[in-house]
Amino acid sequence: MDVLLVKEAEIRRSVSIEEAISAVEAGFTRLAAGEVNLPPVLSLDMPEVKGEVHVKGAHIHGAGSLAIKVATGFYDNPSLGLPSGTGMMMVFSSQTGFPQALLFDNGYLTDVRTAAAGAVAAKYLAREDVPVVGVVGAGAQGRIQIMALAKVRKFEKVLAYDLDKTRLASYVEEMPEIIGVDCQAAQDIESVVRASDLLVTATPSTKPFVRAEWLHSGLHITAMGSDAPYKQELESEVLSRADLIVCDHKGQCSERGELHHALEEGTVGEDHSIVELGDLTSGRHPGRTDESQITVCDLTGVGVQDAAIATLAYEKAVQGGFGSTLQL
Ligand SMILES: NC(=O)c1ccc[n+]([C@@H]2O[C@H](COP(=O)([O-])OP(=O)(O)OC[C@H]3O[C@@H](n4cnc5c(N)ncnc54)[C@H](O)[C@@H]3O)[C@@H](O)[C@H]2O)c1
Protein backbone atom coordinates (compact mmCIF):
# COMPACT_ATOMS: atom_id res chain seq x y z
CA MET A 1 0.00 0.00 0.00
CA ASP A 2 1.26 3.49 -0.90
CA VAL A 3 0.74 6.60 1.21
CA LEU A 4 1.54 9.99 -0.29
CA LEU A 5 3.53 12.34 1.98
CA VAL A 6 3.15 15.99 0.99
CA LYS A 7 5.12 18.88 2.51
CA GLU A 8 3.98 22.41 3.31
CA ALA A 9 5.94 24.03 0.47
CA GLU A 10 4.37 21.66 -2.10
CA ILE A 11 0.90 22.31 -0.66
CA ARG A 12 1.40 26.09 -0.67
CA ARG A 13 2.50 25.96 -4.32
CA SER A 14 -0.49 23.90 -5.41
CA VAL A 15 -3.49 25.17 -3.38
CA SER A 16 -4.45 28.76 -4.08
CA ILE A 17 -6.76 30.95 -2.01
CA GLU A 18 -9.18 31.20 -4.96
CA GLU A 19 -9.48 27.41 -5.22
CA ALA A 20 -9.87 27.16 -1.44
CA ILE A 21 -12.77 29.64 -1.52
CA SER A 22 -14.57 27.59 -4.21
CA ALA A 23 -13.94 24.27 -2.41
CA VAL A 24 -15.08 25.60 0.97
CA GLU A 25 -18.16 27.28 -0.50
CA ALA A 26 -19.15 24.02 -2.20
CA GLY A 27 -18.54 22.15 1.08
CA PHE A 28 -20.94 24.43 2.98
CA THR A 29 -23.57 23.90 0.27
CA ARG A 30 -23.25 20.13 0.61
CA LEU A 31 -23.48 20.46 4.40
CA ALA A 32 -26.71 22.45 4.09
CA ALA A 33 -28.10 19.75 1.82
CA GLY A 34 -27.42 17.09 4.50
CA GLU A 35 -24.75 15.48 2.32
CA VAL A 36 -21.88 15.45 4.80
CA ASN A 37 -20.97 13.04 7.62
CA LEU A 38 -19.76 15.45 10.29
CA PRO A 39 -18.48 14.15 13.63
CA PRO A 40 -18.27 16.39 16.73
CA VAL A 41 -15.06 18.31 17.41
CA LEU A 42 -12.52 16.68 19.72
CA SER A 43 -10.71 19.28 21.87
CA LEU A 44 -7.70 18.91 24.11
CA ASP A 45 -7.07 22.05 26.17
CA MET A 46 -3.71 22.77 27.82
CA PRO A 47 -4.30 26.08 29.66
CA GLU A 48 -1.04 25.72 31.60
CA VAL A 49 0.84 26.45 28.35
CA LYS A 50 -1.91 28.50 26.63
CA GLY A 51 -2.29 25.57 24.25
CA GLU A 52 -5.14 23.74 22.54
CA VAL A 53 -5.57 20.90 20.07
CA HIS A 54 -8.64 20.48 17.83
CA VAL A 55 -9.42 17.38 15.80
CA LYS A 56 -11.97 17.91 13.03
CA GLY A 57 -12.96 16.04 9.90
CA ALA A 58 -15.75 14.93 7.63
CA HIS A 59 -16.77 12.89 4.63
CA ILE A 60 -18.62 14.66 1.83
CA HIS A 61 -20.98 12.09 0.32
CA GLY A 62 -19.69 10.57 -2.89
CA ALA A 63 -16.09 11.73 -2.38
CA GLY A 64 -13.43 9.06 -2.77
CA SER A 65 -11.65 10.34 0.32
CA LEU A 66 -12.47 11.41 3.85
CA ALA A 67 -10.24 13.63 5.95
CA ILE A 68 -9.28 14.08 9.58
CA LYS A 69 -7.30 17.13 10.64
CA VAL A 70 -5.31 17.88 13.78
CA ALA A 71 -4.75 21.60 14.42
CA THR A 72 -2.90 23.08 17.36
CA GLY A 73 -2.76 26.59 18.78
CA PHE A 74 -0.10 27.38 21.39
CA TYR A 75 -0.37 31.11 21.92
CA ASP A 76 2.97 31.70 23.63
CA ASN A 77 4.80 30.27 20.61
CA PRO A 78 5.54 33.70 19.06
CA SER A 79 7.78 34.48 22.08
CA LEU A 80 9.77 31.37 21.03
CA GLY A 81 9.94 32.57 17.44
CA LEU A 82 7.31 30.04 16.31
CA PRO A 83 3.83 30.59 14.83
CA SER A 84 0.93 29.95 17.24
CA GLY A 85 -0.74 27.38 15.05
CA THR A 86 0.39 24.24 13.26
CA GLY A 87 -1.05 20.83 12.41
CA MET A 88 -1.47 18.17 9.74
CA MET A 89 -4.23 16.52 7.75
CA MET A 90 -4.85 12.83 7.07
CA VAL A 91 -6.67 11.61 3.98
CA PHE A 92 -8.23 8.13 3.90
CA SER A 93 -10.04 6.15 1.22
CA SER A 94 -13.79 6.36 1.77
CA GLN A 95 -14.09 2.85 0.25
CA THR A 96 -11.58 0.95 2.38
CA GLY A 97 -10.60 3.32 5.20
CA PHE A 98 -6.95 2.89 4.29
CA PRO A 99 -4.69 5.99 4.41
CA GLN A 100 -4.06 7.73 1.10
CA ALA A 101 -2.03 10.76 2.15
CA LEU A 102 -0.49 12.66 5.03
CA LEU A 103 -0.49 16.39 4.40
CA PHE A 104 2.25 18.04 6.46
CA ASP A 105 0.81 21.50 5.94
CA ASN A 106 1.98 22.98 9.28
CA GLY A 107 -1.42 24.65 9.65
CA TYR A 108 -1.46 26.28 6.19
CA LEU A 109 -4.55 24.36 5.07
CA THR A 110 -6.37 25.29 8.29
CA ASP A 111 -5.40 28.91 7.77
CA VAL A 112 -6.52 28.96 4.16
CA ARG A 113 -9.81 27.08 4.71
CA THR A 114 -10.65 29.48 7.56
CA ALA A 115 -9.85 32.53 5.44
CA ALA A 116 -11.95 30.99 2.67
CA ALA A 117 -14.95 30.82 5.05
CA GLY A 118 -14.38 34.50 5.88
CA ALA A 119 -14.39 35.35 2.17
CA VAL A 120 -17.59 33.33 1.62
CA ALA A 121 -19.21 35.21 4.53
CA ALA A 122 -18.16 38.57 3.04
CA LYS A 123 -19.43 37.58 -0.41
CA TYR A 124 -22.99 37.12 0.90
CA LEU A 125 -23.05 39.51 3.86
CA ALA A 126 -20.82 42.52 3.24
CA ARG A 127 -21.97 45.52 1.22
CA GLU A 128 -20.56 45.60 -2.32
CA ASP A 129 -18.74 48.77 -1.33
CA VAL A 130 -16.53 48.40 1.76
CA PRO A 131 -13.85 51.12 1.52
CA VAL A 132 -12.45 50.58 5.02
CA VAL A 133 -11.73 47.11 6.39
CA GLY A 134 -10.89 46.74 10.07
CA VAL A 135 -8.85 43.94 11.61
CA VAL A 136 -8.38 43.19 15.29
CA GLY A 137 -5.56 40.66 15.74
CA ALA A 138 -2.57 41.11 13.46
CA GLY A 139 -1.47 37.47 13.50
CA ALA A 140 -1.72 34.63 10.99
CA GLN A 141 -5.50 34.92 10.53
CA GLY A 142 -5.42 38.71 10.57
CA ARG A 143 -3.24 38.41 7.48
CA ILE A 144 -4.79 35.59 5.48
CA GLN A 145 -8.39 36.68 6.15
CA ILE A 146 -7.62 39.99 4.43
CA MET A 147 -5.80 38.23 1.57
CA ALA A 148 -8.91 36.07 0.98
CA LEU A 149 -11.25 39.03 1.41
CA ALA A 150 -9.37 40.79 -1.38
CA LYS A 151 -10.58 38.03 -3.76
CA VAL A 152 -14.26 38.90 -3.18
CA ARG A 153 -14.33 42.62 -2.28
CA LYS A 154 -12.33 45.70 -3.27
CA PHE A 155 -11.27 48.02 -0.45
CA GLU A 156 -9.14 51.14 -0.11
CA LYS A 157 -7.72 50.88 3.38
CA VAL A 158 -7.08 48.36 6.16
CA LEU A 159 -7.18 49.67 9.72
CA ALA A 160 -5.50 47.23 12.11
CA TYR A 161 -5.16 46.85 15.86
CA ASP A 162 -3.24 44.37 18.00
CA LEU A 163 -2.36 44.33 21.69
CA ASP A 164 1.19 43.53 20.65
CA LYS A 165 2.63 46.71 19.14
CA THR A 166 5.58 44.94 17.50
CA ARG A 167 3.27 42.57 15.62
CA LEU A 168 1.03 45.48 14.69
CA ALA A 169 4.01 47.40 13.28
CA SER A 170 5.11 44.39 11.16
CA TYR A 171 1.54 43.96 9.94
CA VAL A 172 1.14 47.51 8.66
CA GLU A 173 4.59 47.36 7.11
CA GLU A 174 4.16 44.01 5.32
CA MET A 175 0.49 43.90 4.30
CA PRO A 176 0.41 46.76 1.75
CA GLU A 177 2.90 44.88 -0.41
CA ILE A 178 0.90 41.64 -0.14
CA ILE A 179 -2.56 43.05 -0.89
CA GLY A 180 -1.69 46.31 -2.64
CA VAL A 181 -3.82 48.36 -0.24
CA ASP A 182 -2.87 51.05 2.28
CA CYS A 183 -2.70 49.72 5.83
CA GLN A 184 -2.69 51.80 9.02
CA ALA A 185 -2.27 51.02 12.71
CA ALA A 186 -5.13 52.16 14.97
CA GLN A 187 -4.71 53.40 18.53
CA ASP A 188 -7.65 51.44 19.91
CA ILE A 189 -10.39 48.98 18.96
CA GLU A 190 -13.20 51.53 19.19
CA SER A 191 -11.73 53.64 16.39
CA VAL A 192 -11.32 50.52 14.21
CA VAL A 193 -14.96 49.46 14.67
CA ARG A 194 -16.39 52.94 14.17
CA ALA A 195 -14.38 53.56 10.97
CA SER A 196 -14.84 50.14 9.35
CA ASP A 197 -17.35 48.98 6.77
CA LEU A 198 -16.25 45.39 7.32
CA LEU A 199 -14.55 44.14 10.49
CA VAL A 200 -12.64 40.90 11.03
CA THR A 201 -11.82 39.85 14.58
CA ALA A 202 -8.99 37.30 14.66
CA THR A 203 -7.70 36.87 18.21
CA PRO A 204 -7.73 34.14 20.87
CA SER A 205 -9.18 36.65 23.35
CA THR A 206 -11.14 35.33 26.31
CA LYS A 207 -12.70 38.74 27.02
CA PRO A 208 -15.04 40.49 24.58
CA PHE A 209 -13.57 43.66 23.09
CA VAL A 210 -16.12 44.78 20.46
CA ARG A 211 -18.86 46.81 22.13
CA ALA A 212 -22.41 46.98 20.79
CA GLU A 213 -22.54 50.77 21.20
CA TRP A 214 -19.82 51.13 18.52
CA LEU A 215 -21.84 49.35 15.80
CA HIS A 216 -23.18 51.40 12.91
CA SER A 217 -25.45 51.02 9.93
CA GLY A 218 -24.13 48.80 7.12
CA LEU A 219 -21.34 47.14 9.13
CA HIS A 220 -20.49 43.49 8.56
CA ILE A 221 -18.46 41.66 11.22
CA THR A 222 -16.75 38.31 10.74
CA ALA A 223 -15.73 37.02 14.17
CA MET A 224 -13.46 34.04 13.59
CA GLY A 225 -11.22 33.97 16.68
CA SER A 226 -13.56 32.14 19.03
CA ASP A 227 -13.40 28.42 18.33
CA ALA A 228 -13.47 27.26 21.96
CA PRO A 229 -16.04 27.85 24.72
CA TYR A 230 -13.70 30.08 26.75
CA LYS A 231 -12.93 32.50 23.88
CA GLN A 232 -15.03 35.58 23.11
CA GLU A 233 -14.42 38.66 20.95
CA LEU A 234 -17.86 40.29 20.67
CA GLU A 235 -19.93 41.58 23.55
CA SER A 236 -23.03 39.39 23.41
CA GLU A 237 -25.19 42.50 22.76
CA VAL A 238 -23.40 42.80 19.41
CA LEU A 239 -25.31 39.72 18.29
CA SER A 240 -28.64 40.95 19.64
CA ARG A 241 -28.16 44.29 17.81
CA ALA A 242 -27.38 42.56 14.50
CA ASP A 243 -30.09 42.37 11.84
CA LEU A 244 -28.72 39.01 10.72
CA ILE A 245 -26.64 36.42 12.58
CA VAL A 246 -24.96 33.78 10.45
CA CYS A 247 -23.02 30.81 11.82
CA ASP A 248 -20.73 28.42 9.98
CA HIS A 249 -22.50 25.69 11.99
CA LYS A 250 -25.24 26.58 14.43
CA GLY A 251 -24.60 23.62 16.76
CA GLN A 252 -20.88 24.33 16.98
CA CYS A 253 -21.35 28.08 17.44
CA SER A 254 -23.85 27.38 20.24
CA GLU A 255 -21.09 25.52 22.06
CA ARG A 256 -17.86 27.33 21.13
CA GLY A 257 -18.56 30.53 19.19
CA GLU A 258 -19.85 34.01 19.87
CA LEU A 259 -23.39 32.61 19.76
CA HIS A 260 -22.56 30.43 22.76
CA HIS A 261 -22.03 33.50 24.99
CA ALA A 262 -25.09 35.32 23.65
CA LEU A 263 -27.28 32.28 24.37
CA GLU A 264 -25.73 31.82 27.81
CA GLU A 265 -26.25 35.49 28.71
CA GLY A 266 -29.76 35.46 27.24
CA THR A 267 -29.12 38.37 24.85
CA VAL A 268 -30.10 36.01 22.03
CA GLY A 269 -32.99 33.62 22.70
CA GLU A 270 -33.03 29.93 21.73
CA ASP A 271 -35.80 30.79 19.23
CA HIS A 272 -33.77 33.57 17.51
CA SER A 273 -33.53 33.01 13.77
CA ILE A 274 -29.95 31.91 13.02
CA VAL A 275 -28.83 31.37 9.45
CA GLU A 276 -25.96 29.03 8.47
CA LEU A 277 -23.33 29.79 5.82
CA GLY A 278 -24.65 26.85 3.79
CA ASP A 279 -28.09 28.52 3.68
CA LEU A 280 -26.40 31.46 1.94
CA THR A 281 -24.22 29.44 -0.44
CA SER A 282 -27.15 27.19 -1.44
CA GLY A 283 -29.44 30.17 -2.11
CA ARG A 284 -31.91 29.26 0.62
CA HIS A 285 -31.29 32.60 2.31
CA PRO A 286 -30.39 35.79 0.43
CA GLY A 287 -27.86 37.08 2.98
CA ARG A 288 -27.68 40.89 3.15
CA THR A 289 -30.75 42.46 1.55
CA ASP A 290 -30.26 46.08 2.56
CA GLU A 291 -27.26 48.44 2.64
CA SER A 292 -28.10 49.53 6.17
CA GLN A 293 -28.23 46.09 7.80
CA ILE A 294 -25.74 45.11 10.49
CA THR A 295 -24.61 41.53 9.88
CA VAL A 296 -22.48 39.21 12.02
CA CYS A 297 -20.88 35.94 10.95
CA ASP A 298 -19.65 33.64 13.70
CA LEU A 299 -16.97 31.20 12.48
CA THR A 300 -15.79 28.29 14.63
CA GLY A 301 -14.28 26.17 11.84
CA VAL A 302 -16.25 23.17 10.57
CA GLY A 303 -14.88 19.72 9.65
CA VAL A 304 -16.42 19.99 6.19
CA GLN A 305 -13.96 22.82 5.44
CA ASP A 306 -11.12 20.47 6.39
CA ALA A 307 -12.50 17.65 4.25
CA ALA A 308 -12.94 20.02 1.30
CA ILE A 309 -9.44 21.51 1.52
CA ALA A 310 -7.64 18.24 2.29
CA THR A 311 -9.31 16.54 -0.66
CA LEU A 312 -8.35 19.45 -2.89
CA ALA A 313 -4.73 19.36 -1.69
CA TYR A 314 -4.54 15.58 -2.15
CA GLU A 315 -5.98 15.75 -5.67
CA LYS A 316 -3.59 18.56 -6.59
CA ALA A 317 -0.63 16.56 -5.30
CA VAL A 318 -1.66 13.48 -7.29
CA GLN A 319 -2.30 15.51 -10.47
CA GLY A 320 0.90 17.52 -10.11
CA GLY A 321 3.08 14.56 -9.11
CA PHE A 322 4.03 16.24 -5.81
CA GLY A 323 5.09 14.54 -2.63
CA SER A 324 6.92 11.34 -1.90
CA THR A 325 5.45 7.88 -1.62
CA LEU A 326 5.75 5.79 1.51
CA GLN A 327 5.33 2.09 0.78
CA LEU A 328 3.86 0.22 3.73
N1 LIG B 1 -12.77 29.79 13.35
C1 LIG B 1 -11.83 29.03 12.83
O1 LIG B 1 -12.07 28.20 11.96
C2 LIG B 1 -10.42 29.24 13.27
C3 LIG B 1 -9.37 28.72 12.51
C4 LIG B 1 -8.05 29.03 12.87
C5 LIG B 1 -7.80 29.79 14.00
N2 LIG B 1 -8.87 30.22 14.75
C6 LIG B 1 -8.66 31.03 15.95
O2 LIG B 1 -8.34 32.35 15.53
C7 LIG B 1 -7.59 32.99 16.57
C8 LIG B 1 -6.36 33.65 15.96
O3 LIG B 1 -5.53 32.66 15.40
P1 LIG B 1 -4.12 33.05 14.75
O4 LIG B 1 -3.57 31.79 14.19
O5 LIG B 1 -4.25 34.24 13.88
O6 LIG B 1 -3.29 33.46 16.06
P2 LIG B 1 -1.99 34.41 16.13
O7 LIG B 1 -1.36 34.12 17.45
O8 LIG B 1 -1.17 34.26 14.90
O9 LIG B 1 -2.61 35.88 16.12
C9 LIG B 1 -3.44 36.36 17.15
C10 LIG B 1 -3.15 37.83 17.35
O10 LIG B 1 -4.16 38.37 18.22
C11 LIG B 1 -3.52 39.30 19.11
N3 LIG B 1 -4.39 39.48 20.27
C12 LIG B 1 -4.66 38.60 21.25
N4 LIG B 1 -5.59 39.10 22.09
C13 LIG B 1 -5.92 40.32 21.60
C14 LIG B 1 -6.85 41.33 22.01
N5 LIG B 1 -7.61 41.18 23.10
N6 LIG B 1 -6.94 42.46 21.27
C15 LIG B 1 -6.16 42.64 20.17
N7 LIG B 1 -5.26 41.72 19.74
C16 LIG B 1 -5.17 40.57 20.44
C17 LIG B 1 -2.17 38.68 19.40
O11 LIG B 1 -1.24 39.64 19.87
C18 LIG B 1 -1.80 38.11 18.03
O12 LIG B 1 -1.06 39.02 17.25
C19 LIG B 1 -7.29 31.90 17.59
O13 LIG B 1 -8.23 31.95 18.63
C20 LIG B 1 -7.50 30.61 16.80
O14 LIG B 1 -7.83 29.51 17.60
C21 LIG B 1 -10.15 29.98 14.40
The ligand as an SDF file (V2000), in Angstrom:
LIG
                    3D

 44 48  0  0  0  0  0  0  0  0999 V2000
  -12.7750   29.7880   13.3470 N   0  0  0  0  0  0  0  0  0  0  0  0
  -11.8330   29.0340   12.8300 C   0  0  0  0  0  0  0  0  0  0  0  0
  -12.0700   28.2020   11.9550 O   0  0  0  0  0  0  0  0  0  0  0  0
  -10.4200   29.2440   13.2690 C   0  0  0  0  0  0  0  0  0  0  0  0
   -9.3690   28.7220   12.5070 C   0  0  0  0  0  0  0  0  0  0  0  0
   -8.0500   29.0320   12.8700 C   0  0  0  0  0  0  0  0  0  0  0  0
   -7.8040   29.7940   14.0010 C   0  0  0  0  0  0  0  0  0  0  0  0
   -8.8740   30.2170   14.7470 N   0  0  0  0  0  0  0  0  0  0  0  0
   -8.6570   31.0340   15.9460 C   0  0  0  0  0  0  0  0  0  0  0  0
   -8.3400   32.3490   15.5270 O   0  0  0  0  0  0  0  0  0  0  0  0
   -7.5900   32.9920   16.5750 C   0  0  0  0  0  0  0  0  0  0  0  0
   -6.3640   33.6540   15.9590 C   0  0  0  0  0  0  0  0  0  0  0  0
   -5.5280   32.6570   15.4010 O   0  0  0  0  0  0  0  0  0  0  0  0
   -4.1210   33.0510   14.7520 P   0  0  0  0  0  0  0  0  0  0  0  0
   -3.5660   31.7890   14.1890 O   0  0  0  0  0  0  0  0  0  0  0  0
   -4.2490   34.2360   13.8820 O   0  0  0  0  0  0  0  0  0  0  0  0
   -3.2890   33.4560   16.0600 O   0  0  0  0  0  0  0  0  0  0  0  0
   -1.9860   34.4090   16.1310 P   0  0  0  0  0  0  0  0  0  0  0  0
   -1.3630   34.1170   17.4520 O   0  0  0  0  0  0  0  0  0  0  0  0
   -1.1740   34.2580   14.8960 O   0  0  0  0  0  0  0  0  0  0  0  0
   -2.6070   35.8810   16.1180 O   0  0  0  0  0  0  0  0  0  0  0  0
   -3.4370   36.3610   17.1460 C   0  0  0  0  0  0  0  0  0  0  0  0
   -3.1470   37.8300   17.3490 C   0  0  0  0  0  0  0  0  0  0  0  0
   -4.1610   38.3710   18.2180 O   0  0  0  0  0  0  0  0  0  0  0  0
   -3.5160   39.3040   19.1080 C   0  0  0  0  0  0  0  0  0  0  0  0
   -4.3940   39.4760   20.2710 N   0  0  0  0  0  0  0  0  0  0  0  0
   -4.6590   38.5970   21.2540 C   0  0  0  0  0  0  0  0  0  0  0  0
   -5.5900   39.1000   22.0910 N   0  0  0  0  0  0  0  0  0  0  0  0
   -5.9240   40.3200   21.6020 C   0  0  0  0  0  0  0  0  0  0  0  0
   -6.8490   41.3290   22.0060 C   0  0  0  0  0  0  0  0  0  0  0  0
   -7.6140   41.1750   23.1010 N   0  0  0  0  0  0  0  0  0  0  0  0
   -6.9370   42.4620   21.2750 N   0  0  0  0  0  0  0  0  0  0  0  0
   -6.1610   42.6400   20.1730 C   0  0  0  0  0  0  0  0  0  0  0  0
   -5.2650   41.7160   19.7390 N   0  0  0  0  0  0  0  0  0  0  0  0
   -5.1680   40.5740   20.4440 C   0  0  0  0  0  0  0  0  0  0  0  0
   -2.1740   38.6760   19.3990 C   0  0  0  0  0  0  0  0  0  0  0  0
   -1.2380   39.6400   19.8740 O   0  0  0  0  0  0  0  0  0  0  0  0
   -1.8000   38.1060   18.0280 C   0  0  0  0  0  0  0  0  0  0  0  0
   -1.0570   39.0210   17.2480 O   0  0  0  0  0  0  0  0  0  0  0  0
   -7.2940   31.9010   17.5870 C   0  0  0  0  0  0  0  0  0  0  0  0
   -8.2300   31.9510   18.6320 O   0  0  0  0  0  0  0  0  0  0  0  0
   -7.5030   30.6060   16.8010 C   0  0  0  0  0  0  0  0  0  0  0  0
   -7.8330   29.5070   17.5980 O   0  0  0  0  0  0  0  0  0  0  0  0
  -10.1540   29.9810   14.4000 C   0  0  0  0  0  0  0  0  0  0  0  0
  1  2  1  0
  2  3  2  0
  2  4  1  0
  4  5  1  0
  4 44  2  0
  5  6  2  0
  6  7  1  0
  7  8  2  0
  8  9  1  0
  8 44  1  0
  9 10  1  0
  9 42  1  0
 10 11  1  0
 11 12  1  0
 11 40  1  0
 12 13  1  0
 13 14  1  0
 14 15  2  0
 14 16  1  0
 14 17  1  0
 17 18  1  0
 18 19  2  0
 18 20  1  0
 18 21  1  0
 21 22  1  0
 22 23  1  0
 23 24  1  0
 23 38  1  0
 24 25  1  0
 25 26  1  0
 25 36  1  0
 26 27  1  0
 26 35  1  0
 27 28  2  0
 28 29  1  0
 29 30  1  0
 29 35  2  0
 30 31  1  0
 30 32  2  0
 32 33  1  0
 33 34  2  0
 34 35  1  0
 36 37  1  0
 36 38  1  0
 38 39  1  0
 40 41  1  0
 40 42  1  0
 42 43  1  0
M  CHG  2   8   1  16  -1
M  END
$$$$
